[in-house]
Amino acid sequence: MFKIMLIEDDVTLFTEIKERLSQWSYEVYGVTDFAKVLQEFTAVQPELVIIDIQLPLFDGFHWCR
C-alpha cells in the first residue's frame, strides 16, 4: 500500500484530506508532535509527504530543508 504522510495542523482539514485519500486506498499518516516531524517521518518512511507551510514551531520550509 502507498504511504502518505500528511503534515497539517488544522484538524478539520487533516481529517477531510485523510478521508479523501483513504477512499483511494492510500495509507495516510499524520504528525502528532510538530516538534518531532523528522522522527515521525523516519519511523513511517512514506512514499509521499504533503506538508503545510504554516505549522507551529517550525514552518514547512524548515522541514523540507
Backbone as JSON, one array per atom type, in Angstrom:
{
  "sequence": "MFKIMLIEDDVTLFTEIKERLSQWSYEVYGVTDFAKVLQEFTAVQPELVIIDIQLPLFDGFHWCR",
  "N": [[0.84, -1.18, 0.0], [0.48, 2.27, -0.71], [2.12, 4.77, 1.06], [1.33, 7.83, 2.61], [2.4, 10.77, 4.13], [0.84, 13.19, 5.88], [1.23, 16.39, 6.81], [-0.23, 18.51, 8.66], [-1.65, 21.06, 10.59], [-4.23, 21.91, 11.06], [-6.98, 20.42, 12.23], [-9.51, 19.81, 11.14], [-9.12, 20.15, 8.37], [-7.06, 18.28, 7.99], [-8.43, 15.88, 8.63], [-10.4, 15.81, 6.62], [-8.85, 15.67, 4.23], [-7.48, 13.28, 4.73], [-9.6, 11.43, 4.79], [-10.48, 11.56, 2.11], [-8.18, 10.68, 0.69], [-7.93, 8.13, 1.78], [-10.11, 6.86, 0.68], [-9.16, 6.19, -1.77], [-7.57, 4.11, -1.21], [-5.11, 4.73, 0.0], [-2.59, 4.72, 2.51], [-2.68, 6.85, 5.12], [-0.79, 8.93, 7.14], [-0.51, 10.97, 10.01], [1.02, 13.75, 11.69], [1.67, 13.96, 15.11], [3.15, 15.3, 16.98], [4.51, 18.28, 16.5], [7.08, 19.09, 16.96], [8.62, 16.97, 16.48], [8.75, 16.14, 13.81], [10.61, 15.13, 11.93], [11.46, 12.75, 13.18], [9.08, 11.26, 13.19], [8.65, 11.08, 10.45], [10.87, 9.51, 9.72], [10.24, 7.15, 11.06], [7.86, 6.3, 9.79], [8.45, 6.3, 7.03], [7.35, 7.34, 4.46], [6.08, 7.27, 1.02], [5.28, 9.6, -0.11], [5.06, 13.02, 0.87], [2.89, 15.4, 2.11], [2.88, 18.64, 2.96], [2.05, 21.29, 5.13], [2.67, 24.79, 4.92], [2.54, 26.74, 6.94], [3.12, 25.97, 10.0], [3.02, 25.04, 13.51], [5.73, 25.89, 15.7], [8.1, 25.14, 13.79], [8.23, 26.1, 10.37], [6.88, 24.72, 7.25], [8.86, 24.96, 5.27], [11.21, 24.78, 6.73], [11.22, 22.06, 7.5], [11.42, 20.86, 5.01], [13.94, 21.54, 4.2]],
  "CA": [[0.0, 0.0, 0.0], [1.2, 3.53, -0.84], [2.05, 5.54, 2.31], [1.41, 9.28, 2.51], [2.46, 11.49, 5.39], [0.17, 14.48, 5.77], [1.66, 17.23, 7.92], [-1.23, 19.59, 8.68], [-2.05, 21.34, 11.96], [-5.68, 22.14, 11.11], [-7.57, 19.09, 12.41], [-10.62, 19.65, 10.19], [-8.52, 19.97, 7.04], [-6.37, 16.99, 8.02], [-9.43, 14.81, 8.59], [-11.03, 15.8, 5.29], [-7.89, 15.17, 3.25], [-7.23, 11.88, 5.04], [-10.76, 10.66, 4.34], [-10.46, 11.5, 0.64], [-7.08, 9.82, 0.25], [-8.23, 6.77, 2.22], [-11.07, 6.31, -0.28], [-8.37, 5.68, -2.89], [-6.75, 3.04, -0.62], [-3.8, 5.18, 0.47], [-2.36, 4.73, 3.95], [-2.37, 8.24, 5.45], [-0.27, 9.12, 8.48], [-0.45, 12.36, 10.44], [2.01, 14.08, 12.71], [1.02, 14.31, 16.37], [4.03, 16.22, 17.7], [5.16, 19.1, 15.47], [8.49, 19.26, 17.29], [9.31, 15.73, 16.12], [8.33, 15.78, 12.45], [11.64, 14.29, 11.31], [11.43, 11.42, 13.8], [7.89, 10.55, 12.7], [8.93, 10.79, 9.04], [11.81, 8.39, 9.69], [9.54, 5.94, 11.52], [6.83, 5.9, 8.82], [9.09, 6.16, 5.72], [6.31, 7.44, 3.43], [6.48, 7.5, -0.36], [4.91, 10.98, -0.44], [4.77, 13.89, 2.01], [2.14, 16.62, 1.83], [3.19, 19.43, 4.15], [1.55, 22.66, 5.25], [3.77, 25.74, 5.09], [2.4, 27.42, 8.23], [3.0, 24.99, 11.07], [3.54, 25.51, 14.79], [7.16, 25.7, 15.98], [8.91, 25.33, 12.58], [7.35, 26.07, 9.19], [7.08, 23.64, 6.3], [10.14, 25.15, 4.58], [12.25, 24.26, 7.64], [11.24, 20.6, 7.44], [11.85, 20.47, 3.67], [15.4, 21.69, 4.11]],
  "C": [[0.89, 1.25, 0.0], [1.02, 4.37, 0.41], [2.24, 7.03, 2.05], [1.46, 9.86, 3.91], [1.88, 12.88, 5.15], [0.51, 15.3, 7.0], [0.82, 18.5, 7.88], [-1.68, 19.8, 10.12], [-3.53, 21.64, 12.12], [-6.38, 20.78, 11.12], [-8.68, 18.83, 11.4], [-10.09, 19.37, 8.79], [-7.8, 18.63, 6.96], [-7.36, 15.84, 7.86], [-10.06, 14.69, 7.22], [-10.1, 15.24, 4.23], [-7.62, 13.68, 3.47], [-8.37, 10.99, 4.57], [-10.77, 10.49, 2.83], [-9.37, 10.57, 0.13], [-7.32, 8.36, 0.63], [-9.23, 6.09, 1.29], [-10.36, 5.7, -1.49], [-7.36, 4.64, -2.41], [-5.31, 3.45, -0.3], [-3.77, 5.06, 1.99], [-1.91, 6.14, 4.31], [-1.94, 8.33, 6.92], [-0.23, 10.61, 8.78], [0.62, 12.53, 11.5], [1.28, 14.51, 13.97], [1.84, 15.32, 17.17], [4.84, 17.01, 16.67], [6.6, 19.47, 15.81], [9.31, 18.05, 16.84], [8.9, 15.23, 14.73], [9.33, 14.83, 11.81], [11.65, 12.88, 11.88], [10.24, 10.61, 13.3], [8.05, 10.18, 11.23], [9.83, 9.55, 8.92], [11.13, 7.08, 10.09], [8.57, 5.41, 10.47], [7.45, 5.56, 7.47], [8.05, 6.21, 4.58], [6.9, 7.61, 2.03], [6.2, 8.95, -0.8], [4.63, 11.75, 0.84], [4.02, 15.11, 1.48], [2.27, 17.46, 3.1], [2.63, 20.84, 4.04], [2.75, 23.58, 5.45], [3.73, 26.38, 6.48], [2.07, 26.41, 9.32], [3.45, 25.6, 12.39], [5.02, 25.13, 14.94], [8.04, 26.02, 14.77], [7.97, 25.27, 11.38], [7.71, 24.92, 8.25], [8.4, 23.72, 5.54], [11.3, 24.6, 5.42], [12.36, 22.75, 7.48], [11.66, 20.11, 6.05], [13.36, 20.58, 3.52], [16.07, 20.52, 4.77]]
}
